[in-house]
Structure formats: C-alpha cells, structure tokens
Amino acid sequence: MKTKLTVNNNGSLKIEGEFIIVDPQGNEYNLQGREVVSICRCGLSQNKPFCDGSHKGHFEHNAVAFELPPRKV
C-alpha cells in the first residue's frame, strides 16, 4: 500500500501505510507496528510530534486540496 497522508479539517495529519518517522538526527520513533498515526499540526499536543486531540476548539483549518505552483528550478 502506498503511504497516504490526509490533512484533516481542524486537526492532525493522518499517515497510513508503510512509513517510518525519524527525529532530526535520524533516530527512528518506535511506532510499535502501527500503520496509522496522526501528527500534530496545532502545536498544542503534549505528545508531539503525535496528535493527542488537544487541538479541539483551538485550531481551525478547512483542508481543501489545491494545485501548487510550478517548482522553482
């Protein structure tokens, strides 16, 4: 299965599939076999980089897909 990243309305980034998550030094988070995790994007989670639901009522964003401008060369 391809890795799928879903931008949720008013909330997290949901990652599904086969993936690894590493810190800036390249150390891998132990996901305990999970194939679905949610990543915080509001900055309020006590479990960063993972979402703990702290965003509820404090973060607003309607996720609507759009086309990026062409890449700069």
C-alpha positions as CSV (number, residue, x, y, z in Angstrom):
1,M,0.0,0.0,0.0
2,K,1.3,3.5,-0.9
3,T,1.7,5.8,2.1
4,K,-1.3,8.1,2.3
5,L,-1.2,11.4,4.2
6,T,-4.6,13.0,4.9
7,V,-4.8,16.7,6.0
8,N,-7.8,16.6,8.4
9,N,-10.1,19.6,8.9
10,N,-9.4,21.4,12.2
11,G,-6.8,18.8,13.2
12,S,-4.0,16.5,12.6
13,L,-2.1,15.0,9.6
14,K,-3.1,11.3,9.4
15,I,-0.4,8.9,8.0
16,E,-1.4,5.5,6.7
17,G,0.6,2.7,5.1
18,E,4.2,1.7,5.4
19,F,6.4,4.5,6.8
20,I,9.0,5.4,9.3
21,I,9.2,8.7,11.3
22,V,12.6,10.0,12.4
23,D,13.9,12.8,14.5
24,P,16.4,15.4,13.1
25,Q,19.3,13.1,14.0
26,G,17.8,10.2,12.0
27,N,16.7,8.3,15.1
28,E,13.5,6.3,14.4
29,Y,10.4,6.6,16.6
30,N,9.3,3.1,17.7
31,L,5.7,3.0,16.4
32,Q,5.1,-0.4,17.9
33,G,3.9,-1.8,14.5
34,R,1.3,0.9,13.9
35,E,0.3,1.5,10.3
36,V,-1.8,4.6,11.1
37,V,-0.7,7.6,13.2
38,S,-1.8,11.2,13.5
39,I,0.8,14.0,13.6
40,C,0.1,17.3,15.5
41,R,0.0,20.4,13.4
42,C,-1.5,22.8,16.0
43,G,1.4,22.7,18.4
44,L,-0.7,22.0,21.5
45,S,-0.1,18.2,21.9
46,Q,1.7,17.0,25.0
47,N,2.8,14.0,22.9
48,K,4.5,15.8,19.9
49,P,5.0,15.0,17.2
50,F,1.9,12.9,17.6
51,C,-1.6,14.3,18.0
52,D,-3.4,13.9,21.4
53,G,-6.6,15.7,20.5
54,S,-5.5,19.0,22.2
55,H,-6.4,21.0,19.1
56,K,-10.2,20.5,19.6
57,G,-11.7,24.0,19.8
58,H,-8.3,25.7,19.4
59,F,-7.3,25.2,15.8
60,E,-9.2,26.0,12.6
61,H,-8.3,24.9,9.1
62,N,-10.6,23.7,6.3
63,A,-8.5,21.3,4.3
64,V,-9.2,21.7,0.6
65,A,-6.7,20.3,-2.0
66,F,-5.2,22.7,-4.5
67,E,-2.5,22.8,-7.1
68,L,0.9,24.1,-6.1
69,P,2.7,26.5,-8.4
70,P,5.4,25.0,-10.6
71,R,8.6,24.1,-8.9
72,K,11.4,26.6,-8.9
73,V,14.4,25.5,-10.9
